[in-house]
């Protein structure tokens, strides 16, 4: 007796194709953080150098919560 997989292979393959297409679409869009760094979105900058950009969280868990 052969056990059948929980989901048929064609459904798994369809889901995998959908995930890959969503990843391709999302990589075309700028992220929230890249928009903050580029200045498209406002932020309260704490520190910046050639590798780091620190800014206050818009919804802090504690006062001074920095990203």
QUINOR-V910942 format. One record per residue. N is the residue number from 1. PHI is phi in degrees with one decimal (NA if undefined). PSI is psi as a letter, one per 30 degrees, with the letter a starting at -180 (* if undefined). NEAR is the number of other ideal C-beta (glycine too) atoms within 10 Angstrom. Layout:
N	PHI	PSI	NEAR
N	PHI	PSI	NEAR
This chain:
1	NA	k	2
2	-97.9	k	3
3	-81.5	k	5
4	-89.0	k	6
5	-65.0	l	8
6	-58.5	e	7
7	-116.9	k	10
8	-59.5	l	10
9	-56.9	e	8
10	-65.1	e	8
11	-69.5	e	11
12	-62.5	e	12
13	-64.9	e	10
14	-63.4	e	12
15	-65.4	e	11
16	-63.8	e	10
17	-62.8	e	10
18	-66.0	e	10
19	-61.1	e	10
20	-63.1	e	10
21	-68.1	e	10
22	-67.4	e	10
23	-64.7	e	9
24	-64.3	e	9
25	-66.7	e	9
26	-70.8	f	9
27	-73.2	f	8
28	-76.5	f	6
29	-89.9	k	9
30	-70.2	k	12
31	-80.4	l	10
32	-58.6	e	10
33	-69.0	e	13
34	-67.3	e	11
35	-71.1	e	13
36	-68.6	e	18
37	-63.1	e	16
38	-75.0	f	9
39	94.5	g	9
40	-66.1	e	10
41	-112.3	k	14
42	-72.5	k	9
43	-154.1	l	17
44	-97.4	j	10
45	-74.6	k	13
46	-97.9	e	13
47	-154.4	l	9
48	-154.1	k	11
49	-144.1	a	7
50	-71.0	f	5
51	-117.0	f	5
52	-129.9	l	8
53	-141.7	j	15
54	-108.0	k	13
55	-145.5	l	18
56	-72.6	k	14
57	-69.8	k	13
58	-72.2	f	12
59	-128.0	i	5
60	-69.4	k	11
61	-79.4	e	6
62	-136.4	l	6
63	-56.8	k	6
64	86.1	g	8
65	-59.8	j	11
66	-113.7	k	11
67	-109.9	*	13
